[in-house]
Amino acid sequence: MRAVGIILAGGNSSRMKELTTKRAIAAEPIAGSYRSIDFALSNMSNSKVQRVAVLTQYNSRSLNEHMSSSKWWDFGRKQGGLFVFPPVLTQDNSWWYRGTADSIYQNIGWLKESHEPYVVIASGDGVYKLDYNKVLEYHIAKRADITIVCTKCREEDASRFGVIQLGEDGRITDFAEKPMISKADLISAGVYVVRRRLLIELIEKCAEENRWDFVNDILVRYKDLKKLYGYVMDSYWSNISTIESYYKTNMDFLDPDIRDFFFRQEPFIHTKVDDNPPSKYNPGSRVKNSLIAAGCIINGEVENSVLFRKVFVGTNCHIRNSIILNDVYIGDNTTIENCIVESRDTIRAGSYFRGEDGIRVVVEKNERYPI
């Protein structure tokens, strides 16, 4: 493909509450075995984008460990490769990334050294499948300066995203970032295609004016000066920037059609592989409409839930409408409903957790590992 890729994966959100205490949003577990960033990385690889930079910052240890080898997404090649760029303090710069545009500016040397004429920019917190080649073909056919991938959204959720209005020819006539009230149902999916030289010009202009945000200081600011077009995708897309959206996204994978779309239809989503044994269901266990990852041991009842790798469910336990993250031990006679249980938790026997007014995040600080 005639493009390099940039994945913006340094963000944090207070709306994710305890889930971002020890990991970035892009490292959040999804659908039993994946991380959020796997979807952007796989889309890049499946679209034959061979040279990809991941810009990390907040709580990046877990994310960096996940990307310690690029072979899982087929970036381990002589031409191109996967580049991870955390903020670096130098004699000329003592800042961390002050925004998405600044994160690109601080690594602009990598862009200038590239030879591909176009750049695909993607967020690391989107769950979707997309062939970026189709977006690039649309971009070239429209002779656009910037193409923004769009998707449909419910009106009540529009305030979390950039809201877009398109003309009959697909050109963007209005772009409002996270408006309080909007009647439009078309939102930005956080994926952009732009010519590399134009991106360098716009990023350097932002830096000169002390502007640091890619959406507000480039997309919104230049919407009437540059030719911005919208590419509408019609397949599944979700964003996990809040507890509610994270819970809903994982629960969506209990839908057979969505599981089939991601797990059984090419191109596939790739992730770092752990060598875990198949899950074990002991006598007396009962599992209904749930997604159980490898390495789990089930002794109790699990219903309408997603269990990640190496979860132990004790005898006479009842897990309903919940998400249990990696390596959680749940003691006997425990009930968990409408909850998200943080990874490596130890839930004592006889515990009771239930989300009454929304989703409850359970964090039990019971260390099972020596320091």
C-alpha positions as CSV (number, residue, x, y, z in Angstrom):
1,M,0.0,0.0,0.0
2,R,1.2,3.5,-0.8
3,A,0.9,4.7,2.8
4,V,2.5,4.6,6.2
5,G,0.4,4.2,9.3
6,I,0.2,6.1,12.6
7,I,-1.7,4.7,15.6
8,L,-2.5,7.2,18.3
9,A,-2.4,5.1,21.5
10,G,-1.2,7.4,24.3
11,G,-4.6,8.6,25.6
12,N,-6.2,8.3,29.0
13,S,-9.9,8.8,30.0
14,S,-11.2,9.5,33.5
15,R,-14.5,8.0,32.3
16,M,-12.8,4.6,32.3
17,K,-12.4,4.8,36.1
18,E,-10.3,2.1,37.7
19,L,-9.7,0.3,34.4
20,T,-7.0,2.7,33.3
21,T,-5.2,2.7,36.7
22,K,-2.6,0.2,35.3
23,R,-3.0,0.3,31.5
24,A,-3.7,2.7,28.6
25,I,-7.1,2.6,26.9
26,A,-5.4,1.0,23.8
27,A,-4.3,-1.9,26.0
28,E,-7.8,-2.6,27.4
29,P,-8.8,-6.3,26.9
30,I,-11.5,-7.0,24.4
31,A,-13.5,-10.2,23.6
32,G,-11.7,-12.6,25.8
33,S,-8.3,-12.7,24.0
34,Y,-7.6,-9.4,22.3
35,R,-6.4,-5.9,23.2
36,S,-8.0,-2.8,21.8
37,I,-4.9,-1.9,19.8
38,D,-5.0,-5.3,18.0
39,F,-7.8,-4.0,15.8
40,A,-5.9,-1.0,14.4
41,L,-2.7,-3.1,14.1
42,S,-4.5,-5.9,12.3
43,N,-6.3,-3.5,10.0
44,M,-2.9,-1.9,9.1
45,S,-1.4,-5.3,8.4
46,N,-4.3,-6.7,6.5
47,S,-4.3,-3.5,4.3
48,K,-0.6,-4.1,3.6
49,V,0.5,-1.0,5.4
50,Q,4.1,-2.1,6.0
51,R,5.5,0.8,8.0
52,V,3.5,1.6,11.2
53,A,4.3,3.9,14.1
54,V,2.5,3.5,17.5
55,L,2.6,6.7,19.6
56,T,2.3,5.7,23.3
57,Q,2.4,7.7,26.5
58,Y,0.0,7.1,29.4
59,N,0.5,3.9,31.4
60,S,2.3,2.3,28.4
61,R,4.0,-0.6,30.2
62,S,1.3,-3.1,29.5
63,L,0.9,-1.9,25.9
64,N,4.7,-2.0,25.3
65,E,4.8,-5.6,26.6
66,H,1.9,-6.6,24.3
67,M,3.8,-5.2,21.3
68,S,7.2,-6.6,22.3
69,S,7.3,-8.7,19.2
70,S,5.8,-7.4,15.9
71,K,5.6,-10.9,14.4
72,W,2.0,-11.4,15.6
73,W,0.8,-8.7,13.2
74,D,3.3,-9.7,10.5
75,F,5.4,-6.5,10.8
76,G,8.6,-8.5,11.4
77,R,10.0,-7.9,7.9
78,K,13.0,-6.3,6.3
79,Q,11.0,-3.7,4.6
80,G,8.9,-1.5,6.9
81,G,8.2,-2.7,10.4
82,L,6.5,-1.7,13.7
83,F,7.9,1.4,15.5
84,V,6.9,2.3,19.1
85,F,7.4,5.9,20.0
86,P,6.9,7.0,23.6
87,P,7.8,10.6,24.5
88,V,11.5,11.2,24.7
89,L,13.2,14.0,26.7
90,T,16.0,15.7,24.8
91,Q,18.1,18.9,25.1
92,D,15.7,20.6,22.7
93,N,12.5,19.2,24.1
94,S,11.4,18.5,27.7
95,W,7.7,18.1,27.1
96,W,5.6,14.9,27.2
97,Y,3.0,14.7,24.4
98,R,0.7,17.7,24.9
99,G,-1.9,16.4,22.4
100,T,-2.3,14.2,19.4
101,A,-0.9,16.8,17.0
102,D,2.1,17.3,19.3
103,S,2.8,13.6,19.4
104,I,3.1,13.5,15.7
105,Y,5.2,16.6,15.7
106,Q,7.7,15.2,18.2
107,N,8.2,12.2,15.8
108,I,8.0,14.2,12.6
109,G,11.5,13.1,11.6
110,W,10.0,9.6,11.1
111,L,7.4,11.0,8.7
112,K,10.0,12.9,6.8
113,E,12.2,9.8,6.4
114,S,9.3,7.8,4.9
115,H,8.8,7.6,1.2
116,E,5.1,6.6,0.9
117,P,2.9,9.5,-0.4
118,Y,0.0,9.0,2.0
119,V,-0.5,8.5,5.8
120,V,-3.3,6.5,7.5
121,I,-3.9,7.8,11.0
122,A,-6.0,5.6,13.3
123,S,-7.0,5.7,17.0
124,G,-6.0,2.8,19.2
125,D,-9.4,2.6,21.0
126,G,-11.6,1.5,18.1
127,V,-13.0,-2.0,17.6
128,Y,-13.7,-2.6,13.9
129,K,-12.5,-4.2,10.7
130,L,-11.7,-1.9,7.7
131,D,-9.7,-2.2,4.5
132,Y,-7.7,1.1,4.4
133,N,-7.1,0.6,0.7
134,K,-10.7,1.3,0.0
135,V,-10.5,4.5,2.0
136,L,-7.3,5.5,0.1
137,E,-8.9,4.8,-3.3
138,Y,-11.9,7.0,-2.2
139,H,-9.5,9.7,-1.1
140,I,-7.6,9.8,-4.4
141,A,-10.8,9.6,-6.5
142,K,-12.3,12.6,-4.6
143,R,-8.9,14.5,-4.8
144,A,-9.4,15.2,-1.1
145,D,-6.9,16.9,1.2
146,I,-8.1,14.8,4.2
147,T,-10.6,11.9,4.3
148,I,-12.3,11.1,7.6
149,V,-13.9,7.6,8.1
150,C,-17.4,8.1,9.4
151,T,-20.0,5.8,10.9
152,K,-23.6,5.9,12.1
153,C,-24.2,6.6,15.8
154,R,-27.2,6.9,18.1
155,E,-28.0,10.6,18.8
156,E,-27.6,10.1,22.6
157,D,-24.0,9.0,22.0
158,A,-23.0,11.8,19.6
159,S,-21.7,14.1,22.3
160,R,-18.7,11.8,22.8
161,F,-17.5,12.1,19.2
162,G,-16.8,14.4,16.4
163,V,-20.1,15.0,14.6
164,I,-20.0,15.3,10.8
165,Q,-22.4,16.5,8.2
166,L,-21.8,15.5,4.5
167,G,-22.9,17.1,1.3
168,E,-24.3,15.1,-1.6
169,D,-20.8,14.6,-3.1
170,G,-19.4,13.3,0.2
171,R,-17.6,16.5,1.1
172,I,-17.8,17.5,4.8
173,T,-19.9,20.6,5.2
174,D,-19.7,20.8,9.0
175,F,-17.6,19.2,11.7
176,A,-18.2,19.7,15.4
177,E,-16.0,18.1,18.1
178,K,-18.1,16.6,21.0
179,P,-21.1,19.0,20.8
180,M,-23.4,19.1,23.8
181,I,-26.5,18.8,21.5
182,S,-26.5,17.4,18.0
183,K,-29.2,16.0,15.7
184,A,-26.7,14.5,13.3
185,D,-26.1,10.7,13.5
186,L,-22.8,10.6,11.5
187,I,-19.7,10.6,13.6
188,S,-15.9,10.3,13.1
189,A,-14.5,6.8,13.5
190,G,-11.1,8.2,14.4
191,V,-9.5,7.1,11.1
192,Y,-8.0,9.6,8.7
193,V,-6.1,9.5,5.3
194,V,-4.0,12.5,4.3
195,R,-1.1,13.2,1.9
196,R,2.2,12.9,3.8
197,R,3.6,16.2,2.7
198,L,0.4,18.0,3.6
199,L,0.4,16.4,7.0
200,I,3.9,17.5,7.7
201,E,3.0,21.1,6.6
202,L,-0.1,21.2,8.9
203,I,1.6,19.7,11.9
204,E,4.5,22.1,11.7
205,K,2.1,25.0,11.3
206,C,0.3,23.8,14.5
207,A,3.6,23.7,16.4
208,E,4.5,27.2,15.4
209,E,1.2,28.4,16.8
210,N,1.4,26.3,20.0
211,R,-1.6,24.2,18.9
212,W,-1.4,20.6,20.0
213,D,-4.7,18.8,19.1
214,F,-5.2,17.0,15.8
215,V,-9.0,17.2,15.7
216,N,-9.6,20.7,16.9
217,D,-6.5,22.4,15.5
218,I,-6.4,20.7,12.1
219,L,-9.7,19.0,11.2
220,V,-12.1,21.5,12.7
221,R,-9.9,24.6,12.0
222,Y,-9.3,23.8,8.4
223,K,-12.7,22.3,7.5
224,D,-13.6,25.3,5.3
225,L,-10.0,25.9,3.9
226,K,-9.2,22.3,2.9
227,K,-11.2,19.7,1.0
228,L,-12.4,17.3,3.7
229,Y,-14.4,14.3,2.6
230,G,-16.2,11.6,4.6
231,Y,-15.9,7.8,3.9
232,V,-18.9,6.1,5.4
233,M,-18.3,2.5,6.7
234,D,-21.3,0.2,7.1
235,S,-19.8,-2.6,9.2
236,Y,-19.5,-2.9,13.0
237,W,-17.6,-0.1,14.8
238,S,-17.3,0.7,18.5
239,N,-15.3,2.9,20.7
240,I,-14.3,2.1,24.3
241,S,-13.7,5.5,25.9
242,T,-16.2,5.0,28.8
243,I,-17.0,2.2,31.2
244,E,-20.4,1.9,29.6
245,S,-19.1,1.6,26.1
246,Y,-16.3,-0.8,27.2
247,Y,-18.9,-3.1,28.8
248,K,-21.3,-2.9,25.8
249,T,-18.5,-3.6,23.3
250,N,-17.5,-6.8,25.1
251,M,-21.1,-7.8,25.5
252,D,-21.6,-7.3,21.8
253,F,-19.4,-10.3,21.2
254,L,-22.1,-12.5,22.7
255,D,-24.0,-11.8,19.5
256,P,-23.4,-14.7,17.1
257,D,-23.3,-12.4,14.0
258,I,-20.6,-10.2,15.6
259,R,-18.5,-13.2,16.7
260,D,-18.8,-14.6,13.2
261,F,-17.7,-11.2,11.7
262,F,-14.6,-11.0,13.8
263,F,-13.6,-14.6,14.5
264,R,-14.6,-16.5,11.3
265,Q,-14.6,-14.0,8.4
266,E,-11.4,-12.9,6.7
267,P,-9.4,-10.8,7.2
268,F,-8.8,-11.9,10.8
269,I,-7.8,-9.9,13.8
270,H,-4.5,-10.9,15.2
271,T,-3.1,-10.7,18.7
272,K,-0.2,-11.8,20.9
273,V,-0.6,-15.6,21.5
274,D,-0.4,-17.1,25.0
275,D,0.1,-20.9,25.2
276,N,-2.8,-21.7,27.5
277,P,-4.7,-25.0,27.7
278,P,-8.3,-25.3,26.6
279,S,-10.9,-24.2,29.2
280,K,-12.0,-26.9,31.7
281,Y,-15.6,-27.4,32.7
282,N,-15.8,-29.5,35.8
283,P,-18.9,-31.6,36.9
284,G,-21.6,-29.3,38.2
285,S,-20.6,-26.3,36.1
286,R,-23.1,-24.6,33.8
287,V,-22.3,-22.0,31.1
288,K,-25.0,-20.2,29.0
289,N,-24.5,-17.6,26.3
290,S,-21.0,-16.7,27.4
291,L,-17.6,-16.2,25.8
292,I,-14.9,-18.2,27.7
293,A,-11.2,-17.7,26.8
294,A,-8.5,-20.4,27.0
295,G,-7.0,-21.4,30.3
296,C,-10.2,-21.0,32.4
297,I,-11.5,-23.5,35.0
298,I,-15.3,-23.4,35.6
299,N,-16.9,-25.0,38.6
300,G,-20.0,-22.8,39.0
301,E,-22.6,-21.0,36.8
302,V,-21.7,-18.5,34.1
303,E,-24.4,-16.7,32.2
304,N,-24.3,-13.8,29.6
305,S,-20.7,-13.0,30.5
306,V,-17.2,-12.7,29.0
307,L,-14.4,-14.4,30.8
308,F,-10.8,-13.7,29.7
309,R,-7.8,-16.0,30.0
310,K,-7.0,-18.0,33.1
311,V,-10.1,-17.2,35.2
312,F,-11.0,-19.7,38.0
313,V,-14.6,-19.9,39.0
314,G,-15.2,-21.7,42.3
315,T,-18.0,-24.1,43.3
316,N,-21.5,-22.7,43.6
317,C,-20.5,-19.4,42.1
318,H,-23.0,-17.4,40.0
319,I,-21.5,-15.0,37.4
320,R,-24.2,-13.1,35.4
321,N,-24.0,-10.2,32.9
322,S,-20.3,-9.6,33.8
323,I,-16.9,-9.2,32.4
324,I,-14.0,-11.0,34.2
325,L,-10.6,-9.9,33.1
326,N,-7.4,-12.0,32.9
327,D,-6.1,-14.2,35.7
328,V,-8.9,-13.7,38.3
329,Y,-9.6,-16.2,41.1
330,I,-13.2,-16.3,42.3
331,G,-13.7,-18.2,45.5
332,D,-16.6,-20.6,46.3
333,N,-20.2,-19.4,46.9
334,T,-19.6,-16.0,45.2
335,T,-22.2,-14.0,43.2
336,I,-21.1,-11.4,40.7
337,E,-23.7,-9.5,38.6
338,N,-23.5,-6.5,36.2
339,C,-19.8,-6.0,37.1
340,I,-16.4,-5.7,35.5
341,V,-13.7,-7.5,37.6
342,E,-10.2,-6.2,37.2
343,S,-7.4,-8.6,36.2
344,R,-5.4,-10.6,38.8
345,D,-8.0,-10.0,41.5
346,T,-8.7,-12.6,44.1
347,I,-12.4,-12.6,45.1
348,R,-12.8,-14.2,48.5
349,A,-15.2,-17.0,49.0
350,G,-18.8,-15.9,49.8
351,S,-18.4,-12.5,48.3
352,Y,-21.3,-10.6,46.7
353,F,-20.9,-7.9,44.0
354,R,-23.7,-6.4,42.0
355,G,-24.0,-3.3,39.9
356,E,-27.2,-1.6,41.0
357,D,-27.1,1.7,39.1
358,G,-25.0,0.9,36.1
359,I,-21.8,-1.2,35.8
360,R,-19.7,-1.7,38.9
361,V,-15.9,-2.1,38.6
362,V,-14.6,-4.5,41.1
363,V,-11.0,-4.1,42.3
364,E,-9.9,-6.4,45.1
365,K,-6.3,-5.6,46.2
366,N,-5.4,-9.1,47.2
367,E,-1.9,-9.9,46.0
368,R,-1.3,-13.5,45.1
369,Y,2.2,-13.0,43.8
370,P,5.4,-12.3,45.8
371,I,7.0,-8.9,45.1
